[in-house]
Amino acid sequence: MNIFRIDPVPQLLAELIAAVELNNFILIKGAFIIGAIWNFVILEKLGVNRYQYFVSKNYDCTDLEKLNGIYKNLLVVKQEILEYANENKVSTALWAG
């Protein structure tokens, strides 16, 4: 089996759909990494058993400009997690700093 032909998207979508359903979310974000290439994914629940998803362009972490883009994406997600935790009174002790 050639590991370079394995598609991580179906597995990630299964995980995101499970998280949406278990937590009653409408929207969730995720990512997958293959080697130096990062991709970000947004999954949105449209209705009962109906979803749509979007996959970002490739971010090559060996390119400084793309690496800055990855970092910015991660900072946005961190901020969203902290806001969600604050609104829902969830401890953020591990996220401080």
N, C-alpha and C positions, 0 to 999 in steps of 0.2 A: 504494500500500500504506500503510495506517495503522500507524505504528510503535507506537501504543498498544495494538494488538491482537496484538502478537507475544508469544508465551508462551516465556519463557526456561527453563521447567522441563525440557522434553525434552532440550535441549542440555546442561544442567547434569547431568541424570541420566546421559546418555551418558558425560560426562567422569568422573563419580563411579564408575560401573560399570567403566570402563576402569582407573581408579586402583585400585579394589578388586581387580580381576583381575590387574593387573600387579604389585601389591605384596603379594598374598595377605592383604589386610585383610578383616575381617569387618564393620567399621563405619567409615564415613567421613562427614565433615561438609563442607558447602559453603554457599554463599550466592549470592543474586542481588539486584541492585539495579536498580530502575526509577525514575528520577528521585530523589525524596526517600524512596522506600519501600524498606526492606531486608527481605528474608526469609531465614531460615536453614533449611537442609535437612539431614536426617540420613538416610543410606542404609545399610541393613543387608542383608548377604547371608544368605539363609535356606538356600540349598542350590545345587546346580548350576543355573545360569540362573534362579534364583529370588531376588527382592529385594523389600524393602518400603521405602517412604520416607515421611518426614513433613516437612511444610512448616510453618514457624512462622507465627504471626500476623504481621501487618504491623507494622513498626517505622518510624514516620515520623520521620526525622532532624530535621525542623523543630520537633518537640516535644521540649523539654528532657528530660522524663521518659523518652521513648522513646529519645532519643539516649544517655542513661545506660544503658539496656538494651542498646543496640547495643555500647557500649563494654565492658560487662560480658561480653557474649557473646564479643567479640574477645579479651579478657583470658583467658577460660577456654580458648579455642582455642590461644592462644599458649602457655599453661602446658602443655596437652596435647602440643603440638609439642615443647617443650623437654624434657618427660619422656620422650617417645618417642625423641628424639635422644640423650638421656643413656643410656637403656637400650640403644640400638643403636649407641652410640659414633659418632654423627654430629656433625660440627662445628656449633656454634651461634654462631659468631663474628658472623654478621650479626644475630643476635637479642639480643645483649647490650644491656642498657639498658632 
